[in-house]
Amino acid sequence: MGDFMNENDKKIQLYENQKQMLDMFLKNGAISKAQYDKSLGGLKEKMGIKED
């Protein structure tokens, strides 16, 4: 198998990492729910991520 990640796997991993950061910001009050929703929506759109 190897330690390779295909491009889709890399995209999904990057998305998950970015979403975790947004989750942390929201939890800690660094951003509002509206900012979170806007940022997450933009992230999904730019990365071509469909709803979970």
N, C-alpha and C positions, 0 to 999 in steps of 0.2 A: 504494500500500500504506500508507505512513505509518509513524509510530513508535509505533503503538498496540500494546499487549499486551492480549489479552483476559483475563478473570478467571482462566481455567485456566492460561494462560501465566504470569501473575503468581504464582499459587500454586506452580507448578512451580519458578519462579525462586527464590522465597522458600525452598522446601524445599531446593533445591540449595545455597543460601547457608548455611542452617542446618546441613545435613549436612557441608559443608566445614568449618564451625567445629568441629563435633563431631569430625571426622576429625583436625583440627589438635590439639585438646585431647588426644585419645587418643595421637597420635603423640608429643606432648611430655610425656606422663605426667601431665597435669593431671587426668585422669579414668581410672578403671579400665575394662577391657573390659566388665565387668558394668554400670557406669554408662553407658557408651556404648550398649550394647545396649538398656538400659531407655529412655534418652533418645531414641534413634532410633526405637524402637518406638512411644513416645508421640507423637513428632512425626508419624510416618506415620499413626497413628490419628486424631489431631486434624485433620490436613490431608486425610485421605481418600486417601492415597497408597497405591497397590497395589505389590506387590513388583516390582522391576525385571526 
